[in-house]
Amino acid sequence: QVHLVESGGGLVQAGGSLTLSCVVSVNITNLYGMAWHRQAPEKQRELVGVITSPTITPDYVDSVKGRFSISRDDKKNTIYLSMNNLKPEDTGIYYCQGWVKQLYWGQGTQVTVSS
């Protein structure tokens, strides 16, 4: 069983920054990939970005390109989502996801961007 725990959410003004963390209970090099998703109120969950290996550049949804960045620390079994120039439309619950033979999800962390 793989457990993921997100942290780092909070309330920030538009234009501000936040960094989310996702700690994984297993060696993340054993996972096929990891991703960040988000779900805004009354909207479907959407993929924000994906990271598959340390040597492959992460991929992002167009709406966050140039503002968000995913990184990983394999020694800490942690991935990060650095978010800059935040906008009110970035508000939502952010979820960490990992996969190997099945999908695993964290419980989510709330990000609220005020205008």
N, C-alpha and C positions, 0 to 999 in steps of 0.2 A: 504494500500500500504506500502511495506517495501522498504526502501532505504538503500543502503550500500555504504560507501565511504572509499576507500583504500587510504593509504598514506605510505610514508617511502621508496619508491623506490629510485634508484639512480645508480651511477656508482661506482663500487668497483673493486679492484684488486683481482685476484684469491687468494684464501686462506683467504679472508676477510669475514666480517660479515655484515648483515643487519637485521633489524627487521621491518616487515611490520605491519601496523595496519588496521583494518576494523571496522569502527564505524557504528552501525546499528541504524535505526530510531525507532525501537521498542524494547521491552524487549526481549533479546535474549533467555531467559528461555522459551519463548512462541514458539520458533522455534523448529522444530523437529531435526534440525542439521545444521551445517555450514561446509564449506569446502574452501580450497584454490585450485585454478587451475592455470595453466600457459600455455602460448602459445608462442612458439619460432617462429622466422620468418619462414614463409613458412611451418609451421608444424601445425598439429591439436592441439587443446586445450587438455591438459591432466590434470587429477586429481593429485594433490600433496599430499593432506592430508585431513582427515575428523575428525571433532569433534562433538559428538552427545550429550554428557552431561558431567557435571563436574566430574562425578564418573567413567566415562569410558575412558580408555586410548585412545588417538587419534590414528588413523591408517594412514600410509604413503605409498606412492609408494616406491618401493625398491631403486630407484636411489637416494632418499634423506634420507633414514633411517640412523639414527646416526648423521645426519648433521642438519636437520630441526626439528623444534618443534613448535607445535601449542598450544597456551594457550588462556585462556579467562578470562575476568574480567566482571562478570555479573553486577556489580554496574555501570560500565561505558558502558555497552552494546557494548563491544568491544572484538574482537578476534585478536590474534597476530600470526604472522609467524616469528619465529626466525630462521635465516639462518646462519649457520656457515660453515667454510671451503668451501666457494663458488667456483664453477668451471665455466669456460666459457660456458659450456653446460647448466648452470642454467639461462642463459640470456633469457629474454622473458618478456611478459606482465603478471603480476600476478593479478588474479581476485579472489575476495571474493564472495562466494555464500551462500545463506541461503534458507531454504525451510520450508514450513508449508503445505499449500494446493497447492502451486505452487512454482516454482523456482524463486529466485531473484538474480540478479547479480549487482556487482559494476561496475564502469567504467574502472577499472584496473589501475595498477601502473607499470611503466617500471623499470625493473632491468637489468642492464648491467654489466657483469663480464668480465674484460679485462684480457688477459693472460700475 
